[in-house]
Amino acid sequence: MNSSWFDALLAWIGAHPVAAGAVILGVAFLDALIVVGAVVPALPLLFAVGVLVGMGEVSGPYAWACAALGAFAGDTISFWVGHRWGPQLRNHWPFRRYPQLLDRGEAVFRRNALKGILIARYAGPIRPFVPAIAGMLGMPLRRYLPISAFAAISWALLFLLPGWLLGQAYDAVAAVAGRLTMVLGLLLVVLALAWVLVLYSYRWFADHADNLLARALTWSHKHPVLGRYSIAVFDPRRRESVSLAVLAVLLLAVGWMWFVFLGVVLGHGEPLRIDLAVHELMLGLRNPLADPLMAALAALGDLQVLAPAVLLALGYLVWRRRWMAAVHWLVALAFGGVLTAWLGAMVDIPKPPAVSSGFGFPSVAVTMATITFGFFAVLIARELPGRDRIWPYLVSGIVVALIGFGRLYLGAHWLSDVIGGMLLGILWLLVLGIAYRRRVTRSFWVKPVAALFYGAFAVAALWHAPRNVDATLARFEIPLPTPSLAIDAWWSDDWRLLPARRNEFDDVQRWPLDVQIAGPLPQLQRQLEADGWQVQPQASWEQALNLLDADLPIDEQPVLPATLDTRAEDLLMLKLVPGSQRIQALRLWAAPARLQPGDVPLWIGSAQTLQHHQALGMIGLWLPLAEADASLESLAASLQGVSLRIEPRETSGIPVLRARLDDGTD
C-alpha cells in the first residue's frame, strides 16, 4: 500500500493534523444532513480514516471527537429543518416527488421515538431523515439532544473501529495477507450489487405491473389475431395476470440481452478484453487464506450440492401430488442442462489457462444454479404474501453471485462464461415460469418444501464444500514456467537474477527476499529442527481466529501466511527468542527456476524477526520488525556444515544468504 497518492495523503495528514480533523468532521456532518446524507459515502470514508488512526497518522480520540461532533451537528441541523417547516416539508422537493424518503423514517420513529433515533443513526437509508421527522412531529429539544448525542458518539466509534483495528494490524495483515482484504471487499461489492439488482428490479416491475398489463390488453384489442394469445395469457380475471405480465416483459428484456451477448461472444471468437482483465485481477488476488473459502463457494454449484436439494423438494411435490410443479421443474433442469452442454460444445473459445476440459461458455454450474434456485423462487413466491415474495429471488441472486465469484477467483471461467450462464438460466426459467403460472391455480403450503430445499442445500454444502477444497485448488493450480540455471553460475553471480523482494504492499527494506537455498526441503527442515526451529503448518481460518483469543499464550498464536506471486510459503519455520516476545521466522517459496545439472530445487525466501503486539487489547499479532540481521545470523548459525555465502545486493545493500545442501564447496 505504498502508491504515490497514498504516500501523498499520509504526508498531507501528517503535516496538517488539524485540517484532517476538519475533513473528518465535514464528512460526518454531510452524512447526517437531511437529503445530502443519502448520497455521502460515510462508511468507506470513515473506514479509511480508521485505518489511518490505527497506523498512527491521526490521533484516535481526536478523530472520534471530530466524527461525533460532525454527526451531532448534522443531526441537529436536520432536526431544525423538520421543526421549522413541520408537515409542510412534504410539499417541498424532493419529498413531494419521493414521499417514501420520509415515510420509512417516520415508520421507525413512530414505533419508539428514542429507540428510533438510535436505530436510524446506524441505518444508512433513513439516517439523514429521522432527525428531521423528530422535529417535524414536535419532539421536545430537551428529549432529542441527549439521545442524539449518545447516538453520534457511539456511531462515530463503531464506524471508525473496523478501520482502526485494520490499521493496528496493518503490518501483519496487509503485508502478510493483504490480498485477503481486497478479495473479501470485492466479494461484498458483488453481493451488494446482486442484492440491489434483484431488489430494485423486482420493485420496479412490481410497481409497474398494472401499467404493463393494461398496455398488453390495449395492444390485444388492436391486434385481433395475435391478441387472442395475449388475452389467453393476460386474462384480467385471473389473479396471475399481473405476475405473468411481469414475467413476459422480463422474458423479452432478458432474451434480447442474451442474444446480443451471445452475438458479441461468438463474433469476437476469443476471450473479451474484460475477460482477460478480470482474470488477471483475480489471479493477482490469490492468497492462501482466501483460496479455501473461494474453493468452497465455487463448490456450491456442484451436482453433489444441488442434487440433494432438488431431489428432496421434488419428492415432497410428488408426495403432495403437485404434478405440474414437479414436471415443470424437471423440464427446466433437464432442458437447461442439455442446452448448456450443447452451447458449450458449439461455442469454441479458448479456455482460461488453469482449465483443461469440462468448462466453457456458458458456465454449467452458474446456469444450473440459476435455473434451480430461480425456478424454485417462481414456484414458492406466488404462495407468499406480497412483501415476502422478494426473499426467494434475493436468495437466488446471492447464491448465484457466490458461485460465480468463486469460480472467477479460481480461474475456472471467463467473466463472459458466468454472465452468459446467468442470462441463459434466467431466460429459460422465465419461459418455464410463464408456462407454469398459466397452468397452476391451486395453492399449497410452501414452508415444508422451502425448509426441505434450503435445508438440504445448506447441509449438502457444509458436507461437500470443505471436503472438496483441496481437490478444487489442485485442479485449478496454474503451473508456472521454471527456466533452468546452471548451479555453479547461480552460486557465483546468477543469484542476483532472482526476485529481490515480495511483490506485496510492504516496505522494500522490511520484506527483502534475503535467503536462497538449493536442495530438498526435508533435509533443510531436519537440520533446522535439530537447532530449535519448529515448522508451522499453513494457518487456516480456524487458526487465524485464535488471534482473537487474548488468553492464548503468545507462543501458541499463529503467524499469518505470506504470499509470493499469490502462492503461500512452501515452508514456514519459527524459533522463539528466549526471554522476549519475539520469534525468528524463515519463509521459503519455490523459486522461479531449477538448477542444473541434477534438476536441483531452488528456494527463495525471507528471514524475519517478529514482535508480538496486542492491537487495541483485543487481537494478538506477530508484526515483522525492520531489522532482519539477527534472524539472518541465527539462520546461518543453524546451518553449520552447509556451504554458505552472504553477499549484499548492489542496489539496496541488503545481505543475501545463499546455501547449498549438496556437497558443493565454498
Phi and psi in degrees as a GROMACS rama.xvg file:
@    title "Ramachandran Plot"
@    xaxis  label "Phi"
@    yaxis  label "Psi"
@TYPE xy
-118.717  35.0082  ASN-2
-68.4107  160.53  SER-3
-62.7644  -40.4321  SER-4
-65.9438  -36.6434  TRP-5
-70.3551  -39.9172  PHE-6
-61.3237  -41.4552  ASP-7
-64.2219  -39.0722  ALA-8
-64.457  -45.8492  LEU-9
-61.67  -39.9547  LEU-10
-64.7602  -40.4905  ALA-11
-65.8704  -42.8518  TRP-12
-65.8267  -40.2769  ILE-13
-64.1349  -33.745  GLY-14
-83.8459  -19.8457  ALA-15
-134.09  65.0248  HIS-16
-64.4185  -34.3555  PRO-17
-67.9985  -42.845  VAL-18
-63.9097  -35.098  ALA-19
-61.3638  -39.972  ALA-20
-62.9098  -36.9907  GLY-21
-64.4306  -37.423  ALA-22
-64.8199  -43.7767  VAL-23
-60.6993  -45.022  ILE-24
-60.8219  -42.6889  LEU-25
-64.0324  -40.9321  GLY-26
-62.6129  -47.1805  VAL-27
-64.784  -37.4704  ALA-28
-63.8319  -48.7101  PHE-29
-65.7094  -34.6684  LEU-30
-63.6975  -29.9318  ASP-31
-91.0566  -11.0239  ALA-32
-76.2582  136.588  LEU-33
-55.7483  136.367  ILE-34
71.6937  -54.6083  VAL-35
-60.211  -39.3772  VAL-36
-62.3418  -18.8573  GLY-37
-70.3051  -18.4134  ALA-38
-117.994  -1.04859  VAL-39
-89.2239  120.581  VAL-40
-81.2007  74.2609  PRO-41
-67.3064  -38.5027  ALA-42
-58.4587  -54.0619  LEU-43
-64.7453  -33.7571  PRO-44
-67.426  -44.9184  LEU-45
-70.8546  -29.9889  LEU-46
-61.4669  -44.4071  PHE-47
-63.5107  -39.7242  ALA-48
-61.8163  -42.3367  VAL-49
-59.6228  -38.4505  GLY-50
-60.8377  -44.1132  VAL-51
-64.0336  -36.3091  LEU-52
-62.5688  -47.5638  VAL-53
-63.0337  -30.205  GLY-54
-82.5494  -2.23285  MET-55
85.7473  9.89705  GLY-56
-82.9103  -22.2683  GLU-57
-134.638  142.146  VAL-58
-67.4261  129.121  SER-59
-62.3753  -52.9964  GLY-60
-59.2185  -36.7519  PRO-61
-65.7669  -45.7289  TYR-62
-63.3947  -41.374  ALA-63
-60.9362  -46.4264  TRP-64
-63.9092  -41.52  ALA-65
-64.7866  -43.5016  CYS-66
-65.1753  -42.9801  ALA-67
-65.4061  -42.366  ALA-68
-64.6104  -42.482  LEU-69
-62.6799  -43.0927  GLY-70
-64.5837  -42.7575  ALA-71
-64.2628  -41.8418  PHE-72
-65.0861  -42.0923  ALA-73
-64.0641  -42.6165  GLY-74
-61.9283  -39.9932  ASP-75
-66.0588  -41.4779  THR-76
-62.1446  -42.8035  ILE-77
-63.3288  -39.7441  SER-78
-60.8521  -43.0005  PHE-79
-64.1878  -39.6315  TRP-80
-59.9774  -46.1832  VAL-81
-64.3828  -40.1481  GLY-82
-67.5146  -37.7817  HIS-83
-69.4573  -43.7233  ARG-84
-98.3926  -20.8255  TRP-85
59.6461  -147.462  GLY-86
-59.9929  -21.0722  PRO-87
-66.0558  -13.4222  GLN-88
-57.5515  -30.5788  LEU-89
-67.4147  -18.0854  ARG-90
-87.6212  -2.84813  ASN-91
-105.267  154.121  HIS-92
-70.3539  141.033  TRP-93
-94.0293  3.39497  PRO-94
-72.8874  -25.0277  PHE-95
-66.3728  -37.356  ARG-96
-87.079  -32.5186  ARG-97
-125.903  75.4947  TYR-98
-64.2899  -20.7779  PRO-99
-66.1895  -18.5734  GLN-100
-60.1732  -37.7798  LEU-101
-90.8032  -29.8505  LEU-102
-61.835  -42.5887  ASP-103
-66.6542  -43.4367  ARG-104
-66.8704  -36.0446  GLY-105
-66.9768  -36.8856  GLU-106
-62.3597  -41.4986  ALA-107
-66.639  -42.4058  VAL-108
-66.5856  -39.974  PHE-109
-70.53  -25.0664  ARG-110
-64.8474  -43.9685  ARG-111
-163.242  111.022  ASN-112
-58.2978  -52.531  ALA-113
-67.7013  -46.4196  LEU-114
-63.5752  -35.5477  LYS-115
-61.5642  -40.4492  GLY-116
-64.3588  -41.169  ILE-117
-68.1825  -44.4215  LEU-118
-64.3675  -41.7653  ILE-119
-62.5456  -30.6538  ALA-120
-62.1512  -26.1002  ARG-121
-101.644  -4.48245  TYR-122
-105.303  105.395  ALA-123
-52.3301  -49.2035  GLY-124
-61.8892  -29.5604  PRO-125
-111.425  -0.905653  ILE-126
-56.3723  -46.6189  ARG-127
-79.7572  -1.34334  PRO-128
-108.834  -28.8865  PHE-129
-63.0562  -41.7854  VAL-130
-57.9604  -40.0662  PRO-131
-64.4737  -36.8576  ALA-132
-66.7043  -38.9011  ILE-133
-60.0027  -42.3228  ALA-134
-69.7792  -38.0311  GLY-135
-64.4442  -34.8308  MET-136
-91.2175  8.49507  LEU-137
79.6016  28.7171  GLY-138
-67.6567  131.755  MET-139
-61.2201  141.849  PRO-140
-63.0935  -35.9096  LEU-141
-66.0235  -24.8476  ARG-142
-85.4137  -31.7445  ARG-143
-75.8416  -43.966  TYR-144
-60.9293  -45.4172  LEU-145
-61.5895  -46.2253  PRO-146
-69.61  -33.1203  ILE-147
-66.6915  -41.112  SER-148
-64.3092  -43.8662  ALA-149
-62.0302  -42.4909  PHE-150
-63.0442  -42.2509  ALA-151
-66.1089  -41.7983  ALA-152
-66.0335  -46.6074  ILE-153
-67.6464  -38.3022  SER-154
-62.6642  -44.5889  TRP-155
-59.8572  -43.6315  ALA-156
-66.2514  -43.1591  LEU-157
-65.0444  -38.9881  LEU-158
-78.0018  -25.5263  PHE-159
-84.323  -27.7589  LEU-160
-61.1788  -44.8837  LEU-161
-58.8215  -45.7945  PRO-162
-66.639  -34.8917  GLY-163
-59.8746  -46.2976  TRP-164
-63.9062  -42.6187  LEU-165
-63.8731  -40.2852  LEU-166
-62.8554  -40.1459  GLY-167
-61.3895  -37.4729  GLN-168
-96.7017  14.6114  ALA-169
-56.6703  -46.8353  TYR-170
-64.8759  -30.2931  ASP-171
-89.2031  -30.6722  ALA-172
-97.6831  -54.3419  VAL-173
-68.4946  -36.0394  ALA-174
-82.7972  -29.5585  ALA-175
-91.5184  -43.096  VAL-176
-139.28  50.6691  ALA-177
-61.531  -30.849  GLY-178
-65.9183  -25.114  ARG-179
-59.1549  -45.7242  LEU-180
-60.662  -40.4255  THR-181
-67.0986  -40.5679  MET-182
-63.7426  -48.1145  VAL-183
-64.5758  -38.458  LEU-184
-63.5826  -42.4952  GLY-185
-66.3564  -37.6588  LEU-186
-62.874  -42.5792  LEU-187
-62.5954  -38.7219  LEU-188
-62.5811  -43.7537  VAL-189
-63.2901  -43.557  VAL-190
-64.7653  -41.2035  LEU-191
-63.6307  -39.6703  ALA-192
-64.5741  -43.1455  LEU-193
-62.0522  -43.635  ALA-194
-59.8184  -47.9608  TRP-195
-64.9368  -44.3953  VAL-196
-60.9057  -46.7239  LEU-197
-66.5028  -47.0782  VAL-198
-62.8639  -51.1104  LEU-199
-77.8905  -29.1127  TYR-200
-63.9562  -44.613  SER-201
-62.6909  -45.6991  TYR-202
-63.9728  -39.9797  ARG-203
-64.2014  -46.7904  TRP-204
-68.0926  -34.8919  PHE-205
-64.7422  -39.511  ALA-206
-70.2552  -28.7021  ASP-207
-106.099  7.70927  HIS-208
-62.4928  -44.7109  ALA-209
-61.2238  -41.6068  ASP-210
-65.1238  -40.0501  ASN-211
-62.4457  -41.2087  LEU-212
-65.582  -41.68  LEU-213
-62.1728  -40.8554  ALA-214
-65.6552  -39.2026  ARG-215
-62.5444  -40.6774  ALA-216
-68.6177  -39.1319  LEU-217
-62.0257  -42.7534  THR-218
-61.4102  -37.1954  TRP-219
-65.9798  -31.9813  SER-220
-70.8602  -30.3811  HIS-221
-81.1139  -16.8378  LYS-222
-127.806  85.0029  HIS-223
-61.8211  -29.9663  PRO-224
-74.8643  -58.2409  VAL-225
-71.13  -24.4873  LEU-226
-62.595  -28.5153  GLY-227
-60.2975  -36.8674  ARG-228
-73.4592  -38.5235  TYR-229
-65.593  -38.3288  SER-230
-65.838  -35.5371  ILE-231
-64.8009  -32.4858  ALA-232
-86.0067  -45.9909  VAL-233
-104.074  54.8487  PHE-234
-71.3131  115.458  ASP-235
-64.8965  -14.1525  PRO-236
-82.7558  -8.67255  ARG-237
-97.4435  139.373  ARG-238
-67.2045  -18.4635  ARG-239
-89.1775  -0.349132  GLU-240
-62.2998  -41.8279  SER-241
-63.6153  -45.9766  VAL-242
-61.8665  -40.0706  SER-243
-64.7421  -38.651  LEU-244
-61.8244  -44.1025  ALA-245
-61.851  -47.5303  VAL-246
-62.5033  -38.2694  LEU-247
-66.517  -43.407  ALA-248
-65.7903  -40.9046  VAL-249
-60.5195  -40.5566  LEU-250
-60.0735  -45.0943  LEU-251
-63.8709  -44.1348  LEU-252
-66.415  -48.2375  ALA-253
-68.8581  -36.6252  VAL-254
-60.8613  -42.4988  GLY-255
-63.1527  -45.2908  TRP-256
-62.5265  -40.0274  MET-257
-63.5401  -46.7803  TRP-258
-71.2155  -33.4221  PHE-259
-65.1258  -44.4479  VAL-260
-64.4408  -42.6292  PHE-261
-61.0341  -40.6079  LEU-262
-63.3265  -39.1784  GLY-263
-64.8283  -45.0574  VAL-264
-64.5548  -46.6417  VAL-265
-67.2339  -39.3288  LEU-266
-67.4559  -30.4502  GLY-267
-77.2727  -38.0395  HIS-268
74.6121  -0.863086  GLY-269
-153.151  170.209  GLU-270
-55.0299  137.821  PRO-271
-68.0278  162.571  LEU-272
-60.8043  -38.7119  ARG-273
-69.3251  -30.564  ILE-274
-59.8309  -47.4822  ASP-275
-66.494  -38.1365  LEU-276
-65.9585  -44.8763  ALA-277
-66.2515  -38.9561  VAL-278
-62.2912  -44.1364  HIS-279
-65.5719  -38.0626  GLU-280
-62.0221  -48.1448  LEU-281
-65.7509  -37.7928  MET-282
-62.9822  -37.3578  LEU-283
-73.1958  -16.1435  GLY-284
-96.3435  -1.35931  LEU-285
-60.8436  135.104  ARG-286
-155.938  157.048  ASN-287
-68.7055  -22.5265  PRO-288
-82.3486  -34.5387  LEU-289
-81.2406  -27.6052  ALA-290
-54.1115  -52.2308  ASP-291
-61.8414  -39.2614  PRO-292
-63.7412  -45.2342  LEU-293
-68.8188  -35.4057  MET-294
-64.442  -38.4992  ALA-295
-66.0702  -39.7709  ALA-296
-65.655  -41.5857  LEU-297
-61.5319  -32.35  ALA-298
-72.2106  -12.3552  ALA-299
-63.0319  -21.7904  LEU-300
-91.9162  3.81721  GLY-301
-72.7662  156.445  ASP-302
-60.129  -36.1606  LEU-303
-63.8668  -20.6276  GLN-304
-95.522  -43.6303  VAL-305
-75.24  -36.7287  LEU-306
-61.296  -46.7407  ALA-307
-59.2036  -40.5507  PRO-308
-63.7113  -44.0144  ALA-309
-65.6109  -45.9427  VAL-310
-64.7774  -41.9172  LEU-311
-65.6479  -43.1844  LEU-312
-66.2049  -40.6868  ALA-313
-63.8821  -40.2581  LEU-314
-60.6256  -39.5544  GLY-315
-65.6401  -43.0635  TYR-316
-63.0095  -40.584  LEU-317
-66.4384  -42.3103  VAL-318
-60.1582  -37.0843  TRP-319
-87.5038  6.12204  ARG-320
60.0551  37.7785  ARG-321
-94.4051  68.5574  ARG-322
-62.4579  -40.0881  TRP-323
-63.1394  -43.8797  MET-324
-64.5148  -44.5187  ALA-325
-63.1648  -44.2534  ALA-326
-64.6231  -44.826  VAL-327
-63.1126  -39.1596  HIS-328
-68.2932  -40.7646  TRP-329
-62.1781  -43.3013  LEU-330
-62.9811  -42.1643  VAL-331
-58.9976  -46.8875  ALA-332
-70.7756  -44.6248  LEU-333
-65.8679  -51.8744  ALA-334
-67.5216  -36.1128  PHE-335
-61.5138  -43.0368  GLY-336
-64.4175  -42.6916  GLY-337
-64.7964  -44.9129  VAL-338
-63.4972  -41.1478  LEU-339
-65.1565  -42.8769  THR-340
-63.1335  -39.6029  ALA-341
-65.2975  -43.9258  TRP-342
-63.8363  -39.5204  LEU-343
-61.3165  -34.5714  GLY-344
-77.7216  -30.0824  ALA-345
-85.8925  -36.2811  MET-346
-88.2167  110.75  VAL-347
-101.355  97.5016  ASP-348
-126.611  136.403  ILE-349
-53.1678  135.133  PRO-350
-84.7908  161.675  LYS-351
-57.721  155.182  PRO-352
-57.5218  -30.0335  PRO-353
-82.8133  -4.0382  ALA-354
-104.021  127.595  VAL-355
-94.6478  -51.3872  SER-356
-160.065  166.461  SER-357
87.4315  0.800698  GLY-358
-130.55  141.343  PHE-359
-172.058  -162.81  GLY-360
-97.3811  130.219  PHE-361
-82.4172  173.528  PRO-362
-66.9223  121.758  SER-363
-64.5465  -43.9597  VAL-364
-62.3271  -44.5113  ALA-365
-67.4765  -42.0315  VAL-366
-61.9218  -48.4285  THR-367
-69.9385  -34.4581  MET-368
-65.3506  -39.5867  ALA-369
-62.6478  -44.9199  THR-370
-67.3954  -44.3202  ILE-371
-61.0604  -54.6869  THR-372
-75.5952  -35.1032  PHE-373
-66.2845  -45.6863  GLY-374
-71.1207  -32.6965  PHE-375
-63.9504  -36.1499  PHE-376
-63.5559  -44.2204  ALA-377
-60.4924  -36.1269  VAL-378
-66.6128  -43.8423  LEU-379
-99.3741  -19.9084  ILE-380
-63.175  -35.2908  ALA-381
-64.4174  -19.3058  ARG-382
-93.2767  -4.61419  GLU-383
-96.7145  155.429  LEU-384
-63.9645  160.788  PRO-385
-47.5727  -53.3  GLY-386
-71.9093  -22.745  ARG-387
-87.1552  -7.06932  ASP-388
-69.4453  -16.682  ARG-389
-77.5896  -28.4601  ILE-390
-65.4072  -35.3835  TRP-391
-63.4991  -33.3549  PRO-392
-71.4887  -36.6893  TYR-393
-63.8272  -42.0129  LEU-394
-60.8159  -42.3207  VAL-395
-60.163  -47.1022  SER-396
-61.6229  -40.9741  GLY-397
-66.47  -45.5346  ILE-398
-63.2585  -45.4886  VAL-399
-64.6234  -39.6485  VAL-400
-63.1359  -40.5639  ALA-401
-62.4076  -45.6064  LEU-402
-63.4451  -47.3949  ILE-403
-61.398  -42.6915  GLY-404
-66.2147  -42.9868  PHE-405
-59.9691  -40.3133  GLY-406
-74.7288  -32.8211  ARG-407
-65.7125  -41.0519  LEU-408
-60.6733  -42.2008  TYR-409
-76.0701  -11.1661  LEU-410
79.7106  21.2278  GLY-411
-76.7432  -24.5299  ALA-412
-142.988  157.4  HIS-413
-78.4292  161.55  TRP-414
-59.4966  -37.7697  LEU-415
-64.8685  -30.6376  SER-416
-63.6783  -42.2655  ASP-417
-70.3819  -47.5365  VAL-418
-63.2632  -42.328  ILE-419
-61.4162  -39.5214  GLY-420
-64.2124  -41.7377  GLY-421
-62.9997  -47.2621  MET-422
-64.244  -43.5968  LEU-423
-63.8718  -43.0179  LEU-424
-62.2835  -44.1685  GLY-425
-64.5031  -41.6183  ILE-426
-60.1836  -46.5591  LEU-427
-71.207  -39.4089  TRP-428
-69.7992  -27.3575  LEU-429
-67.2372  -41.3333  LEU-430
-59.339  -48.5022  VAL-431
-70.1578  -32.7933  LEU-432
-63.3914  -42.7488  GLY-433
-64.6407  -44.3161  ILE-434
-61.8479  -40.7343  ALA-435
-68.6276  -46.3261  TYR-436
-63.9202  -30.4386  ARG-437
-69.8733  -29.9423  ARG-438
-100.018  -17.1917  ARG-439
-104.675  127.983  VAL-440
-121.21  -20.6725  THR-441
-76.984  140.765  ARG-442
-96.9641  160.341  SER-443
-149.121  164.843  PHE-444
-78.3736  117.682  TRP-445
-89.989  -17.9856  VAL-446
-60.5695  -44.1065  LYS-447
-63.2642  -45.5111  PRO-448
-70.2956  -33.8646  VAL-449
-67.0576  -41.4401  ALA-450
-63.2026  -40.9391  ALA-451
-63.8046  -47.3622  LEU-452
-66.431  -56.1658  PHE-453
-69.305  -35.5243  TYR-454
-65.2672  -43.9275  GLY-455
-64.5166  -39.2242  ALA-456
-61.8535  -44.6615  PHE-457
-64.3637  -44.6821  ALA-458
-64.8166  -45.1924  VAL-459
-63.8015  -38.3266  ALA-460
-65.2628  -44.0943  ALA-461
-66.8072  -28.752  LEU-462
-81.7133  -45.1823  TRP-463
-83.3272  -44.6742  HIS-464
-59.5632  -49.9892  ALA-465
-61.9335  -34.07  PRO-466
-74.6303  -16.7462  ARG-467
-101.708  -0.638796  ASN-468
-61.9692  -52.6471  VAL-469
-61.7621  -42.6408  ASP-470
-64.9109  -39.1534  ALA-471
-66.2036  -45.0781  THR-472
-64.3975  -39.2452  LEU-473
-66.4897  -33.555  ALA-474
-66.8994  -33.7383  ARG-475
-111.676  27.9496  PHE-476
-77.9239  126.043  GLU-477
-89.7224  114.858  ILE-478
-68.673  133.044  PRO-479
-93.3964  144.235  LEU-480
-65.7982  138.561  PRO-481
-125.397  89.462  THR-482
-66.1837  162.702  PRO-483
-99.7891  144.376  SER-484
-125.003  143.575  LEU-485
-70.2274  130.59  ALA-486
-62.9452  -35.7554  ILE-487
-71.0363  -36.4067  ASP-488
-67.1073  -39.6085  ALA-489
-62.4309  -42.9138  TRP-490
-63.6262  -32.1159  TRP-491
-92.2145  -55.113  SER-492
-134.006  -31.743  ASP-493
-72.5973  -6.13865  ASP-494
-62.432  -23.0483  TRP-495
-70.6684  -15.9426  ARG-496
-77.5349  -17.3191  LEU-497
-79.1629  158.823  LEU-498
-54.7423  142.307  PRO-499
-93.6267  -19.2142  ALA-500
-156.817  165.493  ARG-501
-71.2824  144.689  ARG-502
-90.4363  65.81  ASN-503
-121.418  -163.7  GLU-504
-93.1977  9.21577  PHE-505
-87.8532  172.973  ASP-506
-73.9236  142.134  ASP-507
-60.1249  -42.9179  VAL-508
-72.4761  -22.9057  GLN-509
-84.0891  -32.5316  ARG-510
-121.025  55.6073  TRP-511
-75.3762  152.935  PRO-512
-91.3864  89.5808  LEU-513
-106.571  16.3809  ASP-514
-133.508  131.88  VAL-515
-134.812  125.264  GLN-516
-130.983  131.213  ILE-517
-106.765  126.281  ALA-518
134.682  175.399  GLY-519
-73.2603  139.577  PRO-520
-63.7294  -41.074  LEU-521
-55.7239  -38.6941  PRO-522
-64.3363  -43.2742  GLN-523
-63.184  -43.2122  LEU-524
-61.0696  -42.6974  GLN-525
-63.344  -41.8319  ARG-526
-67.8162  -40.726  GLN-527
-70.0966  -37.1005  LEU-528
-63.0998  -32.8078  GLU-529
-66.8014  -18.1124  ALA-530
-108.476  17.5657  ASP-531
99.3512  -2.22268  GLY-532
-77.1744  149.166  TRP-533
-128.058  143.306  GLN-534
-82.4094  131.75  VAL-535
-107.381  118.238  GLN-536
-60.2972  158.617  PRO-537
-56.805  127.141  GLN-538
-67.5967  126.444  ALA-539
-90.8664  179.726  SER-540
-61.512  -40.0513  TRP-541
-62.0299  -41.0294  GLU-542
-71.6953  -36.2407  GLN-543
-63.2934  -32.8537  ALA-544
-67.9445  -18.1618  LEU-545
-64.4326  -16.3792  ASN-546
-61.6395  -24.0317  LEU-547
-82.4228  -8.30782  LEU-548
-87.79  99.6086  ASP-549
-67.8005  -21.207  ALA-550
-87.3895  -7.49337  ASP-551
-73.1375  130.745  LEU-552
-56.7139  145.391  PRO-553
-64.4554  -28.4844  ILE-554
-73.9516  -8.46325  ASP-555
-103.933  -4.64622  GLU-556
-81.5099  131.382  GLN-557
-73.6172  153.35  PRO-558
-90.9565  128.148  VAL-559
-67.7633  148.379  LEU-560
-71.2135  156.792  PRO-561
-117.447  162.472  ALA-562
-125.524  148.431  THR-563
-130.39  115.056  LEU-564
52.9633  45.9304  ASP-565
73.5958  2.98879  THR-566
-106.909  138.482  ARG-567
-74.7395  166.095  ALA-568
-60.1561  141.088  GLU-569
-78.2741  -23.9082  ASP-570
-150.187  130.018  LEU-571
-128.32  116.531  LEU-572
-122.632  141.886  MET-573
-126.078  149.503  LEU-574
-140.696  120.325  LYS-575
-72.6868  133.013  LEU-576
-84.4545  114.755  VAL-577
-58.1688  140.308  PRO-578
72.1284  20.4403  GLY-579
-148.789  169.637  SER-580
-97.9846  45.5987  GLN-581
-128.109  152.442  ARG-582
-134.681  152.969  ILE-583
-100.508  139.545  GLN-584
-128.6  142.351  ALA-585
-122.275  120.881  LEU-586
-114.499  130.498  ARG-587
-130.049  137.872  LEU-588
-124.151  157.505  TRP-589
-65.7932  129.125  ALA-590
-74.6884  153.685  ALA-591
-78.6799  46.9553  PRO-592
-167.464  157.13  ALA-593
-121.66  151.346  ARG-594
-100.641  137.606  LEU-595
-123.683  149.472  GLN-596
-80.8286  164.235  PRO-597
97.4784  -2.60067  GLY-598
50.9509  53.2328  ASP-599
-79.1247  128.536  VAL-600
-68.219  144.75  PRO-601
-122.567  137.305  LEU-602
-125.83  139.853  TRP-603
-122.552  152.372  ILE-604
-172.472  -160.775  GLY-605
-140.795  137.034  SER-606
-102.108  127.441  ALA-607
-132.119  159.177  GLN-608
-114.257  124.604  THR-609
-110.314  135.768  LEU-610
-110.681  133.934  GLN-611
-76.9493  136.145  HIS-612
-139.592  138.583  HIS-613
-102.981  106.048  GLN-614
-75.9713  115.272  ALA-615
54.8774  24.6495  LEU-616
70.9338  12.6542  GLY-617
-122.478  -36.065  MET-618
-121.123  121.964  ILE-619
-86.922  127.745  GLY-620
-134.559  147.087  LEU-621
-99.9644  109.663  TRP-622
-100.482  135.954  LEU-623
-73.7244  136.555  PRO-624
-91.715  156.818  LEU-625
-67.3159  -37.2947  ALA-626
-80.7361  127.438  GLU-627
-118.157  1.29667  ALA-628
-61.4993  -39.7473  ASP-629
-64.6749  -42.7006  ALA-630
-69.6299  -34.7633  SER-631
-67.5802  -39.7845  LEU-632
-66.8157  -37.918  GLU-633
-65.2456  -39.4881  SER-634
-64.3989  -44.1504  LEU-635
-61.6293  -39.4259  ALA-636
-66.1889  -31.5611  ALA-637
-77.0977  -13.9601  SER-638
-102.701  37.411  LEU-639
-60.438  134.931  GLN-640
91.4782  -3.83578  GLY-641
-105.105  143.016  VAL-642
-65.181  121.218  SER-643
-127.866  148.581  LEU-644
-143.442  140.551  ARG-645
-128.327  116.333  ILE-646
-135.129  146.597  GLU-647
-83.136  152.678  PRO-648
-77.0269  142.222  ARG-649
-65.6541  -36.7953  GLU-650
-75.2281  -41.4199  THR-651
-109.941  -18.1262  SER-652
76.958  4.85536  GLY-653
-78.1798  128.059  ILE-654
-69.3526  141.88  PRO-655
-121.983  124.914  VAL-656
-90.6321  127.699  LEU-657
-117.663  138.183  ARG-658
-137.062  141.736  ALA-659
-117.4  120.811  ARG-660
-86.9325  0.761604  LEU-661
-90.076  -157.5  ASP-662
-96.1294  20.2617  ASP-663
-60.158  150.748  GLY-664
-100.803  158.558  THR-665
